[in-house]
Amino acid sequence: MLFRDRVDAGRRLAFALRRYRDEAPVILGLPRGGVPVAYEVARALKAPLDVWVVRKLGAPGYEELGLGAISEGGEVYLNDEVLAELGVPQEDVAAIVDRKAAEVEARVQRFRRDRPPPDIEGRTVIVVDDGIATGGTVRAALRAVRRRGPRRLVLAVPVASARTLDSLRPEVDEVVCLDADPHLFAIGAYYRDFSQTTDDDVVELLERTRGGGAGAEAEEEPEGPPGDELPVAIEIDEGARLEGSLTIPAGATGLVLFAHGSGSSRHSPRNRFVAEVLQSAGLATLLFDLLTGEEEAADERTGHLRFDVELLARRVLGAALATRELPETSALRLGYFGASTGAAAALIAAAERPDLADAVVSRGGRPDLAGAYLEQVRAPTLLLVGSEDTEVLALNRQALERLHGPRQLAIVGGATHLFEEPGTLEEVARAASAWFVRYLSPRELEATA
């Protein structure tokens, strides 16, 4: 369970989409459940909101089983596998399409009244839904929108089936998803409140964005996810005082500690970017320096501390234990995000105190430096490596075989060691977010999911 409701999901999704504000995008929500999510996106991006109406084509006698979908604009998508399996006659399919086309037209009139469809030619268009399971309705909508000639077409969704999302990528220029779950079974399981959105709700939200509704809201939305960045000082047993930055979004579902590599710090733009994406998915983050200021200065001259992974691991454990003492974070399940030598430190910390670590993500890491500790790691571990970082990739392949428990190696195409190539760090952030959200959800929610 990731989101309180569709409003919460929309605000988190809006944060992940904030870079599009300068492109003056058009936001299209898929009625009905996608519209409350899209409303929050449109408001945060100061963009116009409209709908794109689409209806599922239900199988005769089994309406919940989708044969495909039909979108306004006349785009029809048919699932050939389902049709073949059920053996539905073509004339029956044609009758279903005609009936649903009439329903689409009626809903267009209901939602837009006498207004024309949005002019999206040459514009950036962001299509928003509240979740994607099989993807038939979304596919029909995307194809119809694409025919209108947008400059850029983006699919944005809080949660989706990973397999379905992969099949939809060729339909768009970019996908933004807070959690692509390979084991997704029901969208509603990811929301605390997944109550039905009505036609009246959709009309009201559309009127709000046009300034005509009684519920129009004038207040500004915050630029980032809820939660202030708080400076923290972490006292370690050996007398070291580590400086950190703690951010706790409202309703946080987990906490991620960042263990950076050599030559980096809690101020690293790469780490801060990933932290912001995690925060937008409802995860608290703690970025902290593994070395004191004096140690960092000495290490710049000698380089003797940056590869002392056991020292770094003790620092990670010290920070983890400190979060157990803070009232704001003591109940949150804990994950480690490690980069370079920091990844080895995170894995050693996970091996030494398995009761603390619920998940580990390594970005361009050196897990091989954890040595014999690798066999002791039980926390679910994701290794993210650039395809062009060939030496480190080989070391990660070897380390993967030595890990125990859930584990995965994800290769980011076209990326080198620092993920400086366009779009590669974003891919890292999305993958890390999905991994942590999956494994850091509260245990009591896991039991009821």
Beta strands, then each sheet from edge to edge (+ up, - down):
strand 1: 26-29
strand 2: 49-51
strand 3: 54-59
strand 4: 62-71
strand 5: 76-78
strand 6: 124-128
strand 7: 152-161
strand 8: 174-181
strand 9: 229-235
strand 10: 241-247
strand 11: 254-259
strand 12: 283-288
strand 13: 334-339
strand 14: 357-363
strand 15: 381-386
strand 16: 407-412
sheet 1: 2+ 1+ 6+ 7+ 8+
sheet 2: 3+ 4- 5+
sheet 3: 9+ 10- 12+ 11+ 13+ 14+ 15+ 16+
end
